């Protein structure tokens, strides 16, 4: 793309993914907004502020991500992960600029053991969080053509609460841990998602749906064992079925996202090692 600087608005800039996006897009003209700068649930204010700013690209990394809490807070999840996205898509269309938005493996029911390709149209979420993200996908696609819909899964990064940090904390407190072994997915590092987003945006890839996950797959139990191994924490990890650890939100059993459109990201094990070393 040469030396062109882009004026990019990153929403959800203080979140786990947002923080890494701010980092990788350095060198462009970056505006990072979080809740304090803009209440995305106020549609008219959002439209006014974004139109005044005149960005050349919007990246929406703002989301309601508390999967279990969403069961109780359905309206809020649907608003932030659904209606807000539709509003941003409309604004992007009026400004005639691309919008990047992130979705999740939880829009699928997990019955397909082979994993899910980008064009999979059997959207059948098992929980409210998944439903809210599916609504966001639908409203994005209905309200603009210039979109990058990037699905991600099992996300961890240095700027937020995540499974890796939880395991490291528990590893210091306990000698033994039970971890679910019958849910399979692709653990993914936010830094890699951010880098891939930059490639997609700066290379002006064709608009559409992409999957950004680290290569390979694991169960939560396998993921946990690798975390302890790399962190040199001596702890006994017992594999258990989902039934033995009931949570408010039902999870898909197989939510592997297949990346068939972009060059594969590094393996989840390599990404995890990088994260722990940093």
C-alpha positions in Angstrom: 0.0 0.0 0.0 3.0 2.2 0.0 3.4 4.9 2.6 -0.3 5.9 2.8 -1.4 6.6 6.4 -4.9 5.6 7.2 -7.2 7.5 9.6 -8.5 4.6 11.7 -11.1 4.7 14.4 -10.7 1.8 16.9 -13.7 1.2 19.2 -13.3 -0.8 22.4 -9.7 0.5 22.4 -9.1 -0.4 26.1 -10.2 -4.1 25.7 -8.0 -7.1 25.2 -8.1 -7.0 21.4 -8.4 -3.2 21.2 -5.1 -2.7 23.0 -3.3 -4.9 20.5 -5.0 -3.2 17.6 -3.7 0.2 18.8 -0.3 -1.3 18.9 -0.1 -2.9 15.5 -1.7 0.0 13.6 0.9 2.4 14.9 2.2 4.6 12.1 -1.3 5.3 10.9 -3.5 8.1 12.3 -5.2 6.2 15.1 -8.1 7.3 17.2 -8.9 4.9 20.0 -12.3 5.3 21.7 -13.6 3.3 24.6 -16.7 3.7 26.9 -15.4 6.9 28.4 -15.1 8.6 25.0 -18.3 7.3 23.4 -21.4 5.5 24.5 -22.1 3.3 21.5 -25.6 2.5 22.8 -26.5 6.2 22.1 -27.0 5.9 18.3 -27.5 9.5 17.5 -24.4 10.6 19.5 -22.4 7.8 17.8 -23.4 8.9 14.4 -22.6 12.6 15.2 -19.2 11.9 16.7 -18.0 9.5 14.0 -19.2 11.7 11.1 -17.4 14.7 12.7 -14.2 12.6 13.0 -14.4 11.4 9.3 -12.3 8.2 9.7 -11.3 6.2 6.7 -11.9 2.9 8.4 -13.8 1.8 11.5 -12.6 -1.2 13.6 -15.2 -2.3 16.1 -13.6 -4.3 18.9 -16.2 -3.3 21.4 -18.4 -6.1 22.7 -20.3 -7.6 25.6 -18.2 -10.7 26.2 -19.4 -12.1 29.6 -20.8 -15.3 28.2 -22.5 -16.6 31.3 -23.8 -13.1 32.5 -25.4 -12.7 29.1 -28.0 -15.3 30.1 -29.3 -12.9 32.7 -28.6 -9.7 30.7 -30.1 -10.6 27.3 -31.3 -7.1 26.3 -27.9 -5.6 27.0 -26.0 -8.3 25.1 -28.4 -8.0 22.1 -28.0 -4.2 22.2 -24.1 -4.1 22.4 -23.3 -7.1 20.2 -26.3 -6.7 17.8 -28.1 -3.4 17.4 -24.9 -1.3 18.0 -23.2 -3.2 15.1 -26.1 -2.4 12.8 -25.9 1.3 13.7 -22.1 1.3 13.0 -22.6 -0.4 9.7 -25.1 2.2 8.6 -22.7 5.0 9.6 -19.8 3.3 7.7 -22.1 3.0 4.6 -23.1 6.6 4.7 -19.4 7.6 5.0 -18.6 5.0 2.3 -15.8 3.5 4.3 -14.9 -0.1 5.4 -15.8 -1.4 8.8 -14.1 -4.3 10.6 -16.2 -6.2 13.1 -15.4 -9.3 15.2 -17.6 -12.3 15.8 -17.2 -15.6 17.5 -17.2 -19.4 17.1 -20.2 -19.4 19.5 -22.5 -18.5 16.6 -22.3 -22.2 15.7 -23.9 -25.1 17.7 -20.7 -27.2 17.6 -22.2 -30.3 16.1 -19.9 -30.3 13.1 -16.8 -32.2 14.2 -14.9 -31.1 11.1 -15.1 -27.4 12.0 -16.7 -24.4 10.4 -15.7 -22.6 7.2 -16.2 -18.9 6.6 -19.3 -19.4 4.4 -21.0 -21.9 6.8 -24.6 -20.7 6.9 -25.9 -22.9 9.6 -25.9 -20.2 12.3 -27.4 -21.9 15.3 -26.1 -20.5 18.6 -26.6 -22.4 21.9 -26.5 -19.4 24.2 -27.6 -15.7 24.5 -24.0 -14.5 23.8 -23.9 -16.5 20.6 -27.4 -15.2 19.6 -26.3 -11.6 20.2 -23.2 -12.1 18.1 -25.2 -13.7 15.4 -27.5 -10.7 15.4 -24.5 -8.5 15.0 -23.3 -10.5 12.0 -26.8 -10.3 10.4 -27.2 -6.5 10.9 -23.6 -5.8 9.7 -24.3 -7.6 6.4 -27.7 -6.1 5.9 -26.5 -2.5 6.4 -23.3 -2.3 4.5 -21.3 -4.1 1.7 -17.9 -2.8 2.7 -17.3 -5.0 5.8 -14.7 -7.4 7.1 -16.5 -9.8 9.5 -13.7 -11.6 11.4 -14.6 -14.5 13.6 -12.3 -15.4 16.5 -12.3 -18.0 19.2 -11.0 -18.8 22.7 -9.3 -15.4 22.9 -6.6 -14.4 25.3 -4.2 -11.4 25.5 -2.3 -9.3 27.9 -5.0 -6.7 28.4 -7.8 -8.5 30.0 -9.3 -11.4 32.0 -8.8 -14.6 30.1 -8.4 -18.4 30.5 -4.6 -18.3 30.5 -4.5 -15.8 33.4 -7.1 -17.8 35.3 -5.1 -21.0 35.0 -1.9 -19.3 36.0 -3.7 -17.9 39.1 -5.2 -21.3 40.0 -1.9 -23.1 39.4 -0.4 -21.0 42.2 -3.3 -21.8 44.6 -4.0 -25.4 44.0 -2.3 -28.8 43.6 -5.1 -30.3 41.5 -7.6 -29.0 39.0 -10.6 -30.4 37.0 -10.9 -29.0 33.5 -13.4 -29.7 30.8 -12.1 -32.0 28.1 -15.0 -32.4 25.7 -15.2 -28.9 24.3 -12.8 -28.4 21.4 -11.7 -25.1 19.8 -8.7 -23.0 18.7 -7.1 -21.0 21.4 -6.1 -17.6 19.9 -3.8 -14.8 20.9 -5.1 -11.3 20.4 -1.8 -10.1 19.1 -2.1 -12.5 16.1 -5.7 -11.4 15.4 -4.6 -7.7 15.5 -1.7 -8.4 13.0 -4.0 -10.3 10.7 -6.6 -7.4 10.8 -3.8 -5.0 9.8 -3.0 -7.2 6.8 -6.6 -7.5 5.7 -7.2 -3.7 6.0 -3.9 -2.5 4.5 -3.9 -4.9 1.7 -7.5 -4.1 0.9 -8.6 -7.7 0.9 -12.0 -8.6 -0.7 -14.8 -7.7 1.7 -16.5 -10.6 3.4 -16.1 -13.1 6.3 -12.7 -14.3 7.6 -11.6 -16.6 10.3 -8.7 -15.5 12.5 -7.6 -18.3 14.8 -4.3 -19.8 15.7 -3.7 -23.1 13.9 -4.6 -26.4 15.5 -7.1 -27.3 18.1 -7.3 -28.3 21.8 -9.8 -29.0 24.5 -9.9 -26.7 27.5 -8.1 -29.4 29.4 -5.4 -29.8 26.8 -5.0 -26.0 26.7 -4.7 -25.9 30.5 -2.1 -28.7 30.5 0.0 -26.8 28.0 -0.2 -23.6 30.0 1.1 -25.3 33.1 3.8 -27.1 31.1 5.1 -23.9 29.6 4.8 -22.0 32.8 6.6 -24.8 34.7 3.8 -25.2 37.2 3.5 -28.6 38.8 -0.2 -29.4 39.1 -2.4 -32.4 38.4 -5.0 -31.7 35.7 -8.1 -34.0 35.6 -10.1 -34.1 32.4 -13.9 -33.9 33.1 -17.0 -33.8 30.9 -19.0 -30.6 30.5 -21.8 -32.2 32.6 -19.5 -32.1 35.7 -19.0 -28.4 35.5 -22.4 -26.8 34.7 -22.4 -23.2 33.8 -25.4 -20.8 33.0 -24.6 -20.7 29.3 -24.4 -23.8 27.2 -21.2 -24.2 25.1 -20.7 -25.8 21.7 -18.8 -29.1 21.8 -16.8 -28.5 18.6 -16.3 -24.9 17.7 -13.2 -25.1 15.5 -13.1 -22.2 13.0 -11.4 -23.2 9.7 -9.4 -20.5 8.0 -9.7 -21.2 4.2 -9.1 -17.7 2.9 -5.9 -16.4 4.5 -2.5 -17.8 5.1 -2.7 -19.8 8.3 -1.7 -18.2 11.6 1.0 -19.9 13.7 0.1 -22.8 15.9 -1.8 -22.1 19.1 1.1 -23.7 21.1 3.7 -21.3 19.6 1.4 -18.3 20.2 0.8 -19.4 23.8 4.6 -19.7 24.4 5.1 -16.2 22.9 2.4 -14.8 25.2 3.8 -16.5 28.3 7.4 -15.3 27.5 6.1 -11.7 27.3 
